[in-house]
Amino acid sequence: MGELIISPTLTKGNMAGGKQNESTSGNRERVSRSRFEQDVIRLDAPPWYLKPDRHERDTGDAFKFFNVPYNAGVCKVSWPDGPKGKLEFDWS
């Protein structure tokens, strides 16, 4: 007689709002925004793409715009209290 081989299914089950464990667009936006802000406000050093003192010296602007992926929008990061001050995030 032959062996009976049972393999697990790799399909997701259906739920009321879509597939099971499927990320929603609102969740992706929220996570992308939160992660972006966490990356920018690291305590040890700012990321390479945002050096407030260098950006202000080169452009004269105390802000910088970033396009964040997954439809999270455009974030204006500003530092009204100077390059070493607190950063502010304005999402649009």
KOLLUM-189025 format. One record per residue (C-alpha): residue in one letter; x, y, z; residue number from 0. Coordinates in nm, 3 decimals. Layout:
<rs>
<r A; <X; Y; Z>; NUM>
...
</rs>
This chain:
<rs>
<r M; <0.000; 0.000; 0.000>; 0>
<r G; <0.105; 0.357; -0.061>; 1>
<r E; <0.193; 0.607; 0.207>; 2>
<r L; <-0.049; 0.878; 0.300>; 3>
<r I; <0.135; 1.211; 0.295>; 4>
<r I; <-0.038; 1.506; 0.455>; 5>
<r S; <0.103; 1.844; 0.364>; 6>
<r P; <-0.002; 2.165; 0.537>; 7>
<r T; <-0.185; 2.417; 0.327>; 8>
<r L; <-0.010; 2.744; 0.256>; 9>
<r T; <-0.320; 2.947; 0.185>; 10>
<r K; <-0.457; 3.203; 0.425>; 11>
<r G; <-0.805; 3.163; 0.564>; 12>
<r N; <-1.080; 3.408; 0.482>; 13>
<r M; <-1.180; 3.663; 0.742>; 14>
<r A; <-1.452; 3.929; 0.733>; 15>
<r G; <-1.210; 4.209; 0.636>; 16>
<r G; <-0.996; 4.008; 0.395>; 17>
<r K; <-0.740; 3.733; 0.429>; 18>
<r Q; <-0.622; 3.615; 0.770>; 19>
<r N; <-0.303; 3.787; 0.895>; 20>
<r E; <-0.309; 4.025; 0.599>; 21>
<r S; <-0.179; 4.371; 0.680>; 22>
<r T; <-0.424; 4.653; 0.622>; 23>
<r S; <-0.323; 4.973; 0.446>; 24>
<r G; <-0.400; 5.177; 0.759>; 25>
<r N; <-0.177; 4.953; 0.966>; 26>
<r R; <0.108; 4.979; 0.712>; 27>
<r E; <0.081; 5.359; 0.715>; 28>
<r R; <0.084; 5.374; 1.094>; 29>
<r V; <0.380; 5.140; 1.126>; 30>
<r S; <0.575; 5.323; 0.852>; 31>
<r R; <0.521; 5.661; 1.019>; 32>
<r S; <0.609; 5.530; 1.363>; 33>
<r R; <0.922; 5.354; 1.237>; 34>
<r F; <1.034; 5.663; 1.045>; 35>
<r E; <1.001; 5.881; 1.357>; 36>
<r Q; <1.187; 5.623; 1.568>; 37>
<r D; <1.472; 5.609; 1.315>; 38>
<r V; <1.505; 5.988; 1.308>; 39>
<r I; <1.495; 6.032; 1.687>; 40>
<r R; <1.768; 5.781; 1.770>; 41>
<r L; <1.953; 5.888; 2.081>; 42>
<r D; <2.301; 5.783; 1.970>; 43>
<r A; <2.315; 5.965; 1.634>; 44>
<r P; <2.076; 6.095; 1.369>; 45>
<r P; <2.047; 5.891; 1.048>; 46>
<r W; <2.277; 5.972; 0.755>; 47>
<r Y; <1.989; 6.126; 0.556>; 48>
<r L; <1.912; 6.386; 0.824>; 49>
<r K; <2.192; 6.590; 0.973>; 50>
<r P; <2.006; 6.907; 1.082>; 51>
<r D; <2.315; 7.124; 1.127>; 52>
<r R; <2.457; 7.031; 0.785>; 53>
<r H; <2.119; 7.069; 0.610>; 54>
<r E; <2.062; 7.410; 0.767>; 55>
<r R; <2.413; 7.524; 0.674>; 56>
<r D; <2.378; 7.405; 0.312>; 57>
<r T; <2.022; 7.522; 0.242>; 58>
<r G; <1.937; 7.778; 0.510>; 59>
<r D; <1.618; 7.579; 0.589>; 60>
<r A; <1.530; 7.457; 0.938>; 61>
<r F; <1.320; 7.175; 0.793>; 62>
<r K; <1.337; 6.888; 0.545>; 63>
<r F; <1.069; 6.692; 0.358>; 64>
<r F; <1.067; 6.311; 0.331>; 65>
<r N; <0.846; 6.083; 0.120>; 66>
<r V; <0.772; 5.780; 0.339>; 67>
<r P; <0.675; 5.453; 0.164>; 68>
<r Y; <0.351; 5.249; 0.188>; 69>
<r N; <0.131; 5.556; 0.136>; 70>
<r A; <0.239; 5.693; 0.474>; 71>
<r G; <0.264; 6.037; 0.315>; 72>
<r V; <0.510; 6.323; 0.322>; 73>
<r C; <0.671; 6.417; 0.650>; 74>
<r K; <0.812; 6.760; 0.720>; 75>
<r V; <1.079; 6.728; 0.987>; 76>
<r S; <1.164; 7.061; 1.145>; 77>
<r W; <1.382; 7.183; 1.429>; 78>
<r P; <1.253; 7.525; 1.541>; 79>
<r D; <1.489; 7.544; 1.842>; 80>
<r G; <1.802; 7.498; 1.629>; 81>
<r P; <1.980; 7.190; 1.492>; 82>
<r K; <2.043; 7.047; 1.839>; 83>
<r G; <1.683; 7.109; 1.956>; 84>
<r K; <1.377; 6.888; 1.957>; 85>
<r L; <1.253; 6.761; 1.620>; 86>
<r E; <0.892; 6.813; 1.512>; 87>
<r F; <0.701; 6.595; 1.263>; 88>
<r D; <0.422; 6.727; 1.041>; 89>
<r W; <0.249; 6.461; 0.826>; 90>
<r S; <0.053; 6.533; 0.511>; 91>
</rs>
